[in-house]
Amino acid sequence: MHFQRLRDLREDMDLSQTKIAQLLHTSQTVYSRYERGFQTIPVEHLLILADFYGVSVDYILGRTNVKELNKPKQH
Protein backbone atom coordinates (compact mmCIF):
# COMPACT_ATOMS: atom_id res chain seq x y z
CA MET A 1 0.00 0.00 0.00
CA HIS A 2 1.38 3.39 -1.06
CA PHE A 3 1.08 6.14 1.55
CA GLN A 4 0.91 9.39 -0.41
CA ARG A 5 -0.50 11.08 2.68
CA LEU A 6 2.69 10.43 4.62
CA ARG A 7 4.65 12.18 1.91
CA ASP A 8 2.14 15.02 1.66
CA LEU A 9 2.13 15.60 5.43
CA ARG A 10 5.93 15.58 5.52
CA GLU A 11 6.28 17.93 2.57
CA ASP A 12 3.61 20.29 3.93
CA MET A 13 5.92 20.83 6.91
CA ASP A 14 9.02 21.15 4.68
CA LEU A 15 10.65 18.16 6.35
CA SER A 16 13.03 15.67 4.81
CA GLN A 17 12.69 11.92 5.00
CA THR A 18 15.85 11.95 7.11
CA LYS A 19 14.23 14.21 9.74
CA ILE A 20 11.18 11.97 10.01
CA ALA A 21 13.39 8.89 10.14
CA GLN A 22 15.24 10.47 13.09
CA LEU A 23 11.90 11.05 14.84
CA LEU A 24 11.14 7.34 14.39
CA HIS A 25 14.67 6.21 15.33
CA THR A 26 15.06 4.45 12.01
CA SER A 27 16.95 5.03 8.77
CA GLN A 28 15.94 7.25 5.88
CA THR A 29 15.88 4.15 3.67
CA VAL A 30 13.34 2.40 5.89
CA TYR A 31 11.17 5.51 6.10
CA SER A 32 11.29 5.90 2.32
CA ARG A 33 10.04 2.32 2.03
CA TYR A 34 7.09 3.23 4.27
CA GLU A 35 6.11 6.14 2.01
CA ARG A 36 6.43 4.04 -1.14
CA GLY A 37 4.59 1.07 0.35
CA PHE A 38 7.51 -1.31 0.07
CA GLN A 39 7.61 -1.98 3.81
CA THR A 40 4.86 -2.27 6.39
CA ILE A 41 4.78 0.54 8.94
CA PRO A 42 4.95 -0.76 12.52
CA VAL A 43 2.02 0.35 14.68
CA GLU A 44 4.41 2.22 16.98
CA HIS A 45 5.69 4.31 14.07
CA LEU A 46 2.19 4.93 12.78
CA LEU A 47 1.09 6.25 16.18
CA ILE A 48 4.16 8.49 16.47
CA LEU A 49 3.50 9.95 13.01
CA ALA A 50 -0.20 10.52 13.71
CA ASP A 51 0.63 12.34 16.95
CA PHE A 52 3.43 14.33 15.31
CA TYR A 53 1.23 15.53 12.44
CA GLY A 54 -1.89 15.94 14.59
CA VAL A 55 -3.98 13.63 12.42
CA SER A 56 -5.66 10.30 12.97
CA VAL A 57 -4.15 6.98 12.02
CA ASP A 58 -7.23 6.48 9.83
CA TYR A 59 -6.32 9.65 7.90
CA ILE A 60 -2.79 8.38 7.24
CA LEU A 61 -4.16 5.01 6.15
CA GLY A 62 -6.70 6.62 3.82
CA ARG A 63 -9.71 5.33 5.76
CA THR A 64 -11.05 8.87 6.18
CA ASN A 65 -10.56 12.20 4.47
CA VAL A 66 -11.04 14.13 7.71
CA LYS A 67 -7.62 15.52 8.53
CA GLU A 68 -8.42 17.23 11.83
CA LEU A 69 -8.66 15.20 15.00
CA ASN A 70 -11.81 15.47 17.07
CA LYS A 71 -10.98 17.58 20.08
CA PRO A 72 -12.36 16.35 23.41
CA LYS A 73 -15.22 18.51 24.63
CA GLN A 74 -14.40 20.62 27.65
CA HIS A 75 -17.03 20.79 30.39
N, CA, C and O atoms as a Maestro MAE file, in Angstrom:
{
 s_m_m2io_version
 :::
 2.0.0
}

f_m_ct {
 s_m_title
 :::
 protein
 m_atom[300] {
  # First column is atom index #
  i_m_mmod_type
  r_m_x_coord
  r_m_y_coord
  r_m_z_coord
  i_m_residue_number
  s_m_chain_name
  s_m_pdb_residue_name
  s_m_pdb_atom_name
  i_m_atomic_number
  :::
  1 25 0.844 -1.180 0.000 1 A "MET " " N  " 7
  2 3 0.000 0.000 0.000 1 A "MET " " CA " 6
  3 2 0.888 1.242 0.000 1 A "MET " " C  " 6
  4 15 1.789 1.371 0.829 1 A "MET " " O  " 8
  5 25 0.632 2.135 -0.918 2 A "HIS " " N  " 7
  6 3 1.380 3.387 -1.058 2 A "HIS " " CA " 6
  7 2 0.754 4.436 -0.139 2 A "HIS " " C  " 6
  8 15 -0.468 4.583 -0.101 2 A "HIS " " O  " 8
  9 25 1.585 5.157 0.593 3 A "PHE " " N  " 7
  10 3 1.083 6.141 1.550 3 A "PHE " " CA " 6
  11 2 1.427 7.556 1.103 3 A "PHE " " C  " 6
  12 15 2.320 8.198 1.655 3 A "PHE " " O  " 8
  13 25 0.702 8.030 0.093 4 A "GLN " " N  " 7
  14 3 0.910 9.386 -0.413 4 A "GLN " " CA " 6
  15 2 0.690 10.414 0.690 4 A "GLN " " C  " 6
  16 15 1.335 11.462 0.703 4 A "GLN " " O  " 8
  17 25 -0.219 10.116 1.614 5 A "ARG " " N  " 7
  18 3 -0.502 11.083 2.679 5 A "ARG " " CA " 6
  19 2 0.705 11.288 3.584 5 A "ARG " " C  " 6
  20 15 0.926 12.396 4.072 5 A "ARG " " O  " 8
  21 25 1.478 10.254 3.815 6 A "LEU " " N  " 7
  22 3 2.692 10.433 4.621 6 A "LEU " " CA " 6
  23 2 3.622 11.424 3.942 6 A "LEU " " C  " 6
  24 15 4.169 12.318 4.586 6 A "LEU " " O  " 8
  25 25 3.794 11.261 2.657 7 A "ARG " " N  " 7
  26 3 4.655 12.177 1.912 7 A "ARG " " CA " 6
  27 2 4.083 13.592 1.923 7 A "ARG " " C  " 6
  28 15 4.807 14.563 2.145 7 A "ARG " " O  " 8
  29 25 2.774 13.698 1.682 8 A "ASP " " N  " 7
  30 3 2.135 15.021 1.660 8 A "ASP " " CA " 6
  31 2 2.269 15.723 3.010 8 A "ASP " " C  " 6
  32 15 2.606 16.906 3.064 8 A "ASP " " O  " 8
  33 25 2.009 15.006 4.090 9 A "LEU " " N  " 7
  34 3 2.128 15.598 5.429 9 A "LEU " " CA " 6
  35 2 3.553 16.066 5.689 9 A "LEU " " C  " 6
  36 15 3.773 17.159 6.211 9 A "LEU " " O  " 8
  37 25 4.509 15.238 5.324 10 A "ARG " " N  " 7
  38 3 5.926 15.579 5.524 10 A "ARG " " CA " 6
  39 2 6.306 16.807 4.708 10 A "ARG " " C  " 6
  40 15 6.937 17.733 5.220 10 A "ARG " " O  " 8
  41 25 5.919 16.810 3.442 11 A "GLU " " N  " 7
  42 3 6.277 17.931 2.569 11 A "GLU " " CA " 6
  43 2 5.557 19.213 2.960 11 A "GLU " " C  " 6
  44 15 6.110 20.302 2.806 11 A "GLU " " O  " 8
  45 25 4.334 19.100 3.464 12 A "ASP " " N  " 7
  46 3 3.612 20.291 3.928 12 A "ASP " " CA " 6
  47 2 4.349 21.000 5.053 12 A "ASP " " C  " 6
  48 15 4.199 22.208 5.236 12 A "ASP " " O  " 8
  49 25 5.145 20.249 5.807 13 A "MET " " N  " 7
  50 3 5.923 20.832 6.906 13 A "MET " " CA " 6
  51 2 7.375 21.090 6.502 13 A "MET " " C  " 6
  52 15 8.211 21.417 7.344 13 A "MET " " O  " 8
  53 25 7.667 20.941 5.210 14 A "ASP " " N  " 7
  54 3 9.021 21.150 4.675 14 A "ASP " " CA " 6
  55 2 10.064 20.323 5.409 14 A "ASP " " C  " 6
  56 15 11.142 20.817 5.742 14 A "ASP " " O  " 8
  57 25 9.735 19.060 5.658 15 A "LEU " " N  " 7
  58 3 10.648 18.159 6.348 15 A "LEU " " CA " 6
  59 2 11.199 17.125 5.375 15 A "LEU " " C  " 6
  60 15 10.530 16.728 4.421 15 A "LEU " " O  " 8
  61 25 12.413 16.706 5.629 16 A "SER " " N  " 7
  62 3 13.032 15.670 4.810 16 A "SER " " CA " 6
  63 2 12.686 14.292 5.361 16 A "SER " " C  " 6
  64 15 12.261 14.155 6.509 16 A "SER " " O  " 8
  65 25 12.872 13.290 4.536 17 A "GLN " " N  " 7
  66 3 12.690 11.916 4.999 17 A "GLN " " CA " 6
  67 2 13.666 11.616 6.138 17 A "GLN " " C  " 6
  68 15 13.332 10.877 7.064 17 A "GLN " " O  " 8
  69 25 14.845 12.175 6.070 18 A "THR " " N  " 7
  70 3 15.847 11.952 7.112 18 A "THR " " CA " 6
  71 2 15.364 12.472 8.458 18 A "THR " " C  " 6
  72 15 15.554 11.806 9.476 18 A "THR " " O  " 8
  73 25 14.744 13.646 8.484 19 A "LYS " " N  " 7
  74 3 14.229 14.213 9.744 19 A "LYS " " CA " 6
  75 2 13.145 13.326 10.343 19 A "LYS " " C  " 6
  76 15 13.130 13.087 11.550 19 A "LYS " " O  " 8
  77 25 12.244 12.842 9.504 20 A "ILE " " N  " 7
  78 3 11.177 11.971 10.010 20 A "ILE " " CA " 6
  79 2 11.763 10.637 10.461 20 A "ILE " " C  " 6
  80 15 11.323 10.076 11.464 20 A "ILE " " O  " 8
  81 25 12.733 10.134 9.741 21 A "ALA " " N  " 7
  82 3 13.387 8.887 10.143 21 A "ALA " " CA " 6
  83 2 14.043 9.050 11.519 21 A "ALA " " C  " 6
  84 15 14.007 8.131 12.336 21 A "ALA " " O  " 8
  85 25 14.636 10.208 11.772 22 A "GLN " " N  " 7
  86 3 15.237 10.468 13.088 22 A "GLN " " CA " 6
  87 2 14.168 10.458 14.171 22 A "GLN " " C  " 6
  88 15 14.395 9.920 15.255 22 A "GLN " " O  " 8
  89 25 13.013 11.041 13.896 23 A "LEU " " N  " 7
  90 3 11.903 11.046 14.840 23 A "LEU " " CA " 6
  91 2 11.500 9.615 15.199 23 A "LEU " " C  " 6
  92 15 11.158 9.322 16.345 23 A "LEU " " O  " 8
  93 25 11.547 8.736 14.207 24 A "LEU " " N  " 7
  94 3 11.139 7.342 14.394 24 A "LEU " " CA " 6
  95 2 12.278 6.430 14.851 24 A "LEU " " C  " 6
  96 15 12.071 5.242 15.099 24 A "LEU " " O  " 8
  97 25 13.480 6.994 14.961 25 A "HIS " " N  " 7
  98 3 14.669 6.215 15.327 25 A "HIS " " CA " 6
  99 2 14.890 5.063 14.351 25 A "HIS " " C  " 6
  100 15 15.110 3.915 14.739 25 A "HIS " " O  " 8
  101 25 14.822 5.417 13.068 26 A "THR " " N  " 7
  102 3 15.063 4.450 12.009 26 A "THR " " CA " 6
  103 2 15.891 5.131 10.925 26 A "THR " " C  " 6
  104 15 16.293 6.283 11.086 26 A "THR " " O  " 8
  105 25 16.144 4.444 9.847 27 A "SER " " N  " 7
  106 3 16.948 5.028 8.771 27 A "SER " " CA " 6
  107 2 16.057 5.705 7.736 27 A "SER " " C  " 6
  108 15 14.858 5.437 7.651 27 A "SER " " O  " 8
  109 25 16.663 6.579 6.962 28 A "GLN " " N  " 7
  110 3 15.942 7.246 5.884 28 A "GLN " " CA " 6
  111 2 15.456 6.218 4.870 28 A "GLN " " C  " 6
  112 15 14.366 6.361 4.315 28 A "GLN " " O  " 8
  113 25 16.247 5.195 4.627 29 A "THR " " N  " 7
  114 3 15.875 4.154 3.667 29 A "THR " " CA " 6
  115 2 14.605 3.433 4.103 29 A "THR " " C  " 6
  116 15 13.706 3.203 3.294 29 A "THR " " O  " 8
  117 25 14.536 3.080 5.377 30 A "VAL " " N  " 7
  118 3 13.340 2.400 5.892 30 A "VAL " " CA " 6
  119 2 12.137 3.322 5.791 30 A "VAL " " C  " 6
  120 15 11.066 2.898 5.359 30 A "VAL " " O  " 8
  121 25 12.304 4.581 6.184 31 A "TYR " " N  " 7
  122 3 11.174 5.513 6.100 31 A "TYR " " CA " 6
  123 2 10.717 5.687 4.655 31 A "TYR " " C  " 6
  124 15 9.515 5.739 4.395 31 A "TYR " " O  " 8
  125 25 11.638 5.777 3.728 32 A "SER " " N  " 7
  126 3 11.290 5.897 2.316 32 A "SER " " CA " 6
  127 2 10.463 4.693 1.866 32 A "SER " " C  " 6
  128 15 9.527 4.834 1.080 32 A "SER " " O  " 8
  129 25 10.809 3.529 2.362 33 A "ARG " " N  " 7
  130 3 10.038 2.323 2.028 33 A "ARG " " CA " 6
  131 2 8.613 2.407 2.576 33 A "ARG " " C  " 6
  132 15 7.678 1.906 1.952 33 A "ARG " " O  " 8
  133 25 8.445 3.036 3.734 34 A "TYR " " N  " 7
  134 3 7.094 3.234 4.271 34 A "TYR " " CA " 6
  135 2 6.271 4.081 3.299 34 A "TYR " " C  " 6
  136 15 5.157 3.710 2.926 34 A "TYR " " O  " 8
  137 25 6.829 5.215 2.897 35 A "GLU " " N  " 7
  138 3 6.107 6.136 2.015 35 A "GLU " " CA " 6
  139 2 5.748 5.472 0.691 35 A "GLU " " C  " 6
  140 15 4.662 5.696 0.157 35 A "GLU " " O  " 8
  141 25 6.647 4.665 0.165 36 A "ARG " " N  " 7
  142 3 6.430 4.036 -1.137 36 A "ARG " " CA " 6
  143 2 5.642 2.730 -1.049 36 A "ARG " " C  " 6
  144 15 5.285 2.141 -2.069 36 A "ARG " " O  " 8
  145 25 5.375 2.285 0.181 37 A "GLY " " N  " 7
  146 3 4.586 1.075 0.354 37 A "GLY " " CA " 6
  147 2 5.362 -0.206 0.176 37 A "GLY " " C  " 6
  148 15 4.772 -1.272 -0.003 37 A "GLY " " O  " 8
  149 25 6.680 -0.119 0.225 38 A "PHE " " N  " 7
  150 3 7.515 -1.306 0.068 38 A "PHE " " CA " 6
  151 2 7.766 -2.020 1.383 38 A "PHE " " C  " 6
  152 15 8.279 -3.139 1.396 38 A "PHE " " O  " 8
  153 25 7.412 -1.387 2.478 39 A "GLN " " N  " 7
  154 3 7.607 -1.977 3.806 39 A "GLN " " CA " 6
  155 2 6.441 -1.581 4.693 39 A "GLN " " C  " 6
  156 15 5.982 -0.439 4.661 39 A "GLN " " O  " 8
  157 25 5.969 -2.524 5.475 40 A "THR " " N  " 7
  158 3 4.857 -2.273 6.389 40 A "THR " " CA " 6
  159 2 5.310 -1.360 7.523 40 A "THR " " C  " 6
  160 15 6.395 -1.533 8.077 40 A "THR " " O  " 8
  161 25 4.470 -0.390 7.858 41 A "ILE " " N  " 7
  162 3 4.776 0.538 8.945 41 A "ILE " " CA " 6
  163 2 4.381 -0.110 10.263 41 A "ILE " " C  " 6
  164 15 3.226 -0.503 10.429 41 A "ILE " " O  " 8
  165 25 5.316 -0.232 11.208 42 A "PRO " " N  " 7
  166 3 4.945 -0.762 12.520 42 A "PRO " " CA " 6
  167 2 3.930 0.165 13.205 42 A "PRO " " C  " 6
  168 15 3.957 1.381 13.020 42 A "PRO " " O  " 8
  169 25 3.060 -0.421 13.977 43 A "VAL " " N  " 7
  170 3 2.023 0.346 14.677 43 A "VAL " " CA " 6
  171 2 2.647 1.469 15.495 43 A "VAL " " C  " 6
  172 15 2.118 2.580 15.523 43 A "VAL " " O  " 8
  173 25 3.755 1.197 16.155 44 A "GLU " " N  " 7
  174 3 4.408 2.220 16.982 44 A "GLU " " CA " 6
  175 2 4.778 3.441 16.144 44 A "GLU " " C  " 6
  176 15 4.595 4.577 16.580 44 A "GLU " " O  " 8
  177 25 5.298 3.204 14.940 45 A "HIS " " N  " 7
  178 3 5.688 4.315 14.072 45 A "HIS " " CA " 6
  179 2 4.455 5.047 13.553 45 A "HIS " " C  " 6
  180 15 4.463 6.272 13.431 45 A "HIS " " O  " 8
  181 25 3.421 4.317 13.254 46 A "LEU " " N  " 7
  182 3 2.186 4.933 12.777 46 A "LEU " " CA " 6
  183 2 1.595 5.856 13.839 46 A "LEU " " C  " 6
  184 15 1.137 6.955 13.524 46 A "LEU " " O  " 8
  185 25 1.605 5.419 15.081 47 A "LEU " " N  " 7
  186 3 1.093 6.249 16.180 47 A "LEU " " CA " 6
  187 2 1.949 7.488 16.389 47 A "LEU " " C  " 6
  188 15 1.417 8.575 16.611 47 A "LEU " " O  " 8
  189 25 3.258 7.341 16.322 48 A "ILE " " N  " 7
  190 3 4.159 8.494 16.470 48 A "ILE " " CA " 6
  191 2 3.883 9.514 15.374 48 A "ILE " " C  " 6
  192 15 3.797 10.712 15.643 48 A "ILE " " O  " 8
  193 25 3.744 9.040 14.138 49 A "LEU " " N  " 7
  194 3 3.496 9.948 13.012 49 A "LEU " " CA " 6
  195 2 2.145 10.646 13.143 49 A "LEU " " C  " 6
  196 15 2.039 11.844 12.880 49 A "LEU " " O  " 8
  197 25 1.122 9.914 13.543 50 A "ALA " " N  " 7
  198 3 -0.204 10.522 13.713 50 A "ALA " " CA " 6
  199 2 -0.151 11.610 14.779 50 A "ALA " " C  " 6
  200 15 -0.705 12.693 14.587 50 A "ALA " " O  " 8
  201 25 0.505 11.335 15.894 51 A "ASP " " N  " 7
  202 3 0.628 12.344 16.954 51 A "ASP " " CA " 6
  203 2 1.456 13.537 16.480 51 A "ASP " " C  " 6
  204 15 1.101 14.685 16.746 51 A "ASP " " O  " 8
  205 25 2.546 13.271 15.787 52 A "PHE " " N  " 7
  206 3 3.434 14.331 15.313 52 A "PHE " " CA " 6
  207 2 2.702 15.278 14.357 52 A "PHE " " C  " 6
  208 15 2.832 16.498 14.459 52 A "PHE " " O  " 8
  209 25 1.936 14.707 13.435 53 A "TYR " " N  " 7
  210 3 1.232 15.529 12.441 53 A "TYR " " CA " 6
  211 2 -0.127 16.021 12.928 53 A "TYR " " C  " 6
  212 15 -0.742 16.867 12.280 53 A "TYR " " O  " 8
  213 25 -0.603 15.504 14.059 54 A "GLY " " N  " 7
  214 3 -1.892 15.938 14.588 54 A "GLY " " CA " 6
  215 2 -3.071 15.434 13.769 54 A "GLY " " C  " 6
  216 15 -4.094 16.109 13.653 54 A "GLY " " O  " 8
  217 25 -2.920 14.249 13.208 55 A "VAL " " N  " 7
  218 3 -3.984 13.633 12.418 55 A "VAL " " CA " 6
  219 2 -4.269 12.247 12.980 55 A "VAL " " C  " 6
  220 15 -3.527 11.740 13.821 55 A "VAL " " O  " 8
  221 25 -5.343 11.649 12.507 56 A "SER " " N  " 7
  222 3 -5.664 10.295 12.967 56 A "SER " " CA " 6
  223 2 -4.893 9.262 12.150 56 A "SER " " C  " 6
  224 15 -4.455 9.528 11.031 56 A "SER " " O  " 8
  225 25 -4.743 8.103 12.726 57 A "VAL " " N  " 7
  226 3 -4.149 6.977 12.017 57 A "VAL " " CA " 6
  227 2 -5.012 6.658 10.793 57 A "VAL " " C  " 6
  228 15 -4.487 6.340 9.726 57 A "VAL " " O  " 8
  229 25 -6.332 6.743 10.950 58 A "ASP " " N  " 7
  230 3 -7.231 6.484 9.831 58 A "ASP " " CA " 6
  231 2 -6.968 7.442 8.667 58 A "ASP " " C  " 6
  232 15 -7.073 7.044 7.507 58 A "ASP " " O  " 8
  233 25 -6.629 8.699 8.962 59 A "TYR " " N  " 7
  234 3 -6.321 9.647 7.899 59 A "TYR " " CA " 6
  235 2 -5.070 9.206 7.147 59 A "TYR " " C  " 6
  236 15 -5.052 9.208 5.916 59 A "TYR " " O  " 8
  237 25 -4.031 8.831 7.875 60 A "ILE " " N  " 7
  238 3 -2.793 8.379 7.236 60 A "ILE " " CA " 6
  239 2 -3.051 7.154 6.371 60 A "ILE " " C  " 6
  240 15 -2.505 7.031 5.274 60 A "ILE " " O  " 8
  241 25 -3.885 6.251 6.870 61 A "LEU " " N  " 7
  242 3 -4.158 5.008 6.152 61 A "LEU " " CA " 6
  243 2 -5.167 5.172 5.017 61 A "LEU " " C  " 6
  244 15 -5.417 4.228 4.267 61 A "LEU " " O  " 8
  245 25 -5.748 6.371 4.887 62 A "GLY " " N  " 7
  246 3 -6.703 6.617 3.819 62 A "GLY " " CA " 6
  247 2 -8.097 6.101 4.112 62 A "GLY " " C  " 6
  248 15 -8.909 5.953 3.199 62 A "GLY " " O  " 8
  249 25 -8.383 5.826 5.375 63 A "ARG " " N  " 7
  250 3 -9.706 5.328 5.757 63 A "ARG " " CA " 6
  251 2 -10.702 6.459 5.980 63 A "ARG " " C  " 6
  252 15 -11.905 6.218 6.082 63 A "ARG " " O  " 8
  253 25 -10.209 7.683 6.057 64 A "THR " " N  " 7
  254 3 -11.050 8.870 6.182 64 A "THR " " CA " 6
  255 2 -10.349 10.025 5.490 64 A "THR " " C  " 6
  256 15 -9.126 10.032 5.353 64 A "THR " " O  " 8
  257 25 -11.127 10.991 5.061 65 A "ASN " " N  " 7
  258 3 -10.558 12.201 4.471 65 A "ASN " " CA " 6
  259 2 -10.561 13.354 5.452 65 A "ASN " " C  " 6
  260 15 -10.158 14.465 5.108 65 A "ASN " " O  " 8
  261 25 -11.012 13.103 6.674 66 A "VAL " " N  " 7
  262 3 -11.041 14.131 7.714 66 A "VAL " " CA " 6
  263 2 -9.644 14.231 8.318 66 A "VAL " " C  " 6
  264 15 -9.174 13.307 8.982 66 A "VAL " " O  " 8
  265 25 -9.003 15.345 8.082 67 A "LYS " " N  " 7
  266 3 -7.619 15.518 8.529 67 A "LYS " " CA " 6
  267 2 -7.533 15.904 10.002 67 A "LYS " " C  " 6
  268 15 -6.630 15.460 10.710 67 A "LYS " " O  " 8
  269 25 -8.470 16.728 10.462 68 A "GLU " " N  " 7
  270 3 -8.420 17.229 11.829 68 A "GLU " " CA " 6
  271 2 -8.906 16.168 12.805 68 A "GLU " " C  " 6
  272 15 -9.859 15.437 12.536 68 A "GLU " " O  " 8
  273 25 -8.234 16.103 13.935 69 A "LEU " " N  " 7
  274 3 -8.664 15.202 14.999 69 A "LEU " " CA " 6
  275 2 -9.839 15.816 15.726 69 A "LEU " " C  " 6
  276 15 -9.938 17.038 15.834 69 A "LEU " " O  " 8
  277 25 -10.724 14.983 16.222 70 A "ASN " " N  " 7
  278 3 -11.812 15.466 17.071 70 A "ASN " " CA " 6
  279 2 -11.227 15.872 18.406 70 A "ASN " " C  " 6
  280 15 -10.567 15.076 19.073 70 A "ASN " " O  " 8
  281 25 -11.466 17.091 18.789 71 A "LYS " " N  " 7
  282 3 -10.980 17.582 20.076 71 A "LYS " " CA " 6
  283 2 -11.954 17.153 21.171 71 A "LYS " " C  " 6
  284 15 -13.168 17.224 20.977 71 A "LYS " " O  " 8
  285 25 -11.439 16.710 22.318 72 A "PRO " " N  " 7
  286 3 -12.355 16.354 23.413 72 A "PRO " " CA " 6
  287 2 -13.124 17.596 23.872 72 A "PRO " " C  " 6
  288 15 -12.574 18.695 23.942 72 A "PRO " " O  " 8
  289 25 -14.388 17.399 24.179 73 A "LYS " " N  " 7
  290 3 -15.223 18.512 24.630 73 A "LYS " " CA " 6
  291 2 -14.849 18.864 26.066 73 A "LYS " " C  " 6
  292 15 -14.691 17.996 26.924 73 A "LYS " " O  " 8
  293 25 -14.715 20.159 26.296 74 A "GLN " " N  " 7
  294 3 -14.400 20.624 27.649 74 A "GLN " " CA " 6
  295 2 -15.713 20.964 28.366 74 A "GLN " " C  " 6
  296 15 -16.608 21.575 27.783 74 A "GLN " " O  " 8
  297 25 -15.811 20.569 29.614 75 A "HIS " " N  " 7
  298 3 -17.027 20.793 30.389 75 A "HIS " " CA " 6
  299 2 -16.926 22.040 31.210 75 A "HIS " " C  " 6
  300 15 -17.865 22.384 31.928 75 A "HIS " " O  " 8
  :::
 }
 m_bond[299] {
  # First column is bond index #
  i_m_from
  i_m_to
  i_m_order
  :::
  1 1 2 1
  2 2 3 1
  3 3 4 2
  4 3 5 1
  5 5 6 1
  6 6 7 1
  7 7 8 2
  8 7 9 1
  9 9 10 1
  10 10 11 1
  11 11 12 2
  12 11 13 1
  13 13 14 1
  14 14 15 1
  15 15 16 2
  16 15 17 1
  17 17 18 1
  18 18 19 1
  19 19 20 2
  20 19 21 1
  21 21 22 1
  22 22 23 1
  23 23 24 2
  24 23 25 1
  25 25 26 1
  26 26 27 1
  27 27 28 2
  28 27 29 1
  29 29 30 1
  30 30 31 1
  31 31 32 2
  32 31 33 1
  33 33 34 1
  34 34 35 1
  35 35 36 2
  36 35 37 1
  37 37 38 1
  38 38 39 1
  39 39 40 2
  40 39 41 1
  41 41 42 1
  42 42 43 1
  43 43 44 2
  44 43 45 1
  45 45 46 1
  46 46 47 1
  47 47 48 2
  48 47 49 1
  49 49 50 1
  50 50 51 1
  51 51 52 2
  52 51 53 1
  53 53 54 1
  54 54 55 1
  55 55 56 2
  56 55 57 1
  57 57 58 1
  58 58 59 1
  59 59 60 2
  60 59 61 1
  61 61 62 1
  62 62 63 1
  63 63 64 2
  64 63 65 1
  65 65 66 1
  66 66 67 1
  67 67 68 2
  68 67 69 1
  69 69 70 1
  70 70 71 1
  71 71 72 2
  72 71 73 1
  73 73 74 1
  74 74 75 1
  75 75 76 2
  76 75 77 1
  77 77 78 1
  78 78 79 1
  79 79 80 2
  80 79 81 1
  81 81 82 1
  82 82 83 1
  83 83 84 2
  84 83 85 1
  85 85 86 1
  86 86 87 1
  87 87 88 2
  88 87 89 1
  89 89 90 1
  90 90 91 1
  91 91 92 2
  92 91 93 1
  93 93 94 1
  94 94 95 1
  95 95 96 2
  96 95 97 1
  97 97 98 1
  98 98 99 1
  99 99 100 2
  100 99 101 1
  101 101 102 1
  102 102 103 1
  103 103 104 2
  104 103 105 1
  105 105 106 1
  106 106 107 1
  107 107 108 2
  108 107 109 1
  109 109 110 1
  110 110 111 1
  111 111 112 2
  112 111 113 1
  113 113 114 1
  114 114 115 1
  115 115 116 2
  116 115 117 1
  117 117 118 1
  118 118 119 1
  119 119 120 2
  120 119 121 1
  121 121 122 1
  122 122 123 1
  123 123 124 2
  124 123 125 1
  125 125 126 1
  126 126 127 1
  127 127 128 2
  128 127 129 1
  129 129 130 1
  130 130 131 1
  131 131 132 2
  132 131 133 1
  133 133 134 1
  134 134 135 1
  135 135 136 2
  136 135 137 1
  137 137 138 1
  138 138 139 1
  139 139 140 2
  140 139 141 1
  141 141 142 1
  142 142 143 1
  143 143 144 2
  144 143 145 1
  145 145 146 1
  146 146 147 1
  147 147 148 2
  148 147 149 1
  149 149 150 1
  150 150 151 1
  151 151 152 2
  152 151 153 1
  153 153 154 1
  154 154 155 1
  155 155 156 2
  156 155 157 1
  157 157 158 1
  158 158 159 1
  159 159 160 2
  160 159 161 1
  161 161 162 1
  162 162 163 1
  163 163 164 2
  164 163 165 1
  165 165 166 1
  166 166 167 1
  167 167 168 2
  168 167 169 1
  169 169 170 1
  170 170 171 1
  171 171 172 2
  172 171 173 1
  173 173 174 1
  174 174 175 1
  175 175 176 2
  176 175 177 1
  177 177 178 1
  178 178 179 1
  179 179 180 2
  180 179 181 1
  181 181 182 1
  182 182 183 1
  183 183 184 2
  184 183 185 1
  185 185 186 1
  186 186 187 1
  187 187 188 2
  188 187 189 1
  189 189 190 1
  190 190 191 1
  191 191 192 2
  192 191 193 1
  193 193 194 1
  194 194 195 1
  195 195 196 2
  196 195 197 1
  197 197 198 1
  198 198 199 1
  199 199 200 2
  200 199 201 1
  201 201 202 1
  202 202 203 1
  203 203 204 2
  204 203 205 1
  205 205 206 1
  206 206 207 1
  207 207 208 2
  208 207 209 1
  209 209 210 1
  210 210 211 1
  211 211 212 2
  212 211 213 1
  213 213 214 1
  214 214 215 1
  215 215 216 2
  216 215 217 1
  217 217 218 1
  218 218 219 1
  219 219 220 2
  220 219 221 1
  221 221 222 1
  222 222 223 1
  223 223 224 2
  224 223 225 1
  225 225 226 1
  226 226 227 1
  227 227 228 2
  228 227 229 1
  229 229 230 1
  230 230 231 1
  231 231 232 2
  232 231 233 1
  233 233 234 1
  234 234 235 1
  235 235 236 2
  236 235 237 1
  237 237 238 1
  238 238 239 1
  239 239 240 2
  240 239 241 1
  241 241 242 1
  242 242 243 1
  243 243 244 2
  244 243 245 1
  245 245 246 1
  246 246 247 1
  247 247 248 2
  248 247 249 1
  249 249 250 1
  250 250 251 1
  251 251 252 2
  252 251 253 1
  253 253 254 1
  254 254 255 1
  255 255 256 2
  256 255 257 1
  257 257 258 1
  258 258 259 1
  259 259 260 2
  260 259 261 1
  261 261 262 1
  262 262 263 1
  263 263 264 2
  264 263 265 1
  265 265 266 1
  266 266 267 1
  267 267 268 2
  268 267 269 1
  269 269 270 1
  270 270 271 1
  271 271 272 2
  272 271 273 1
  273 273 274 1
  274 274 275 1
  275 275 276 2
  276 275 277 1
  277 277 278 1
  278 278 279 1
  279 279 280 2
  280 279 281 1
  281 281 282 1
  282 282 283 1
  283 283 284 2
  284 283 285 1
  285 285 286 1
  286 286 287 1
  287 287 288 2
  288 287 289 1
  289 289 290 1
  290 290 291 1
  291 291 292 2
  292 291 293 1
  293 293 294 1
  294 294 295 1
  295 295 296 2
  296 295 297 1
  297 297 298 1
  298 298 299 1
  299 299 300 2
  :::
 }
}
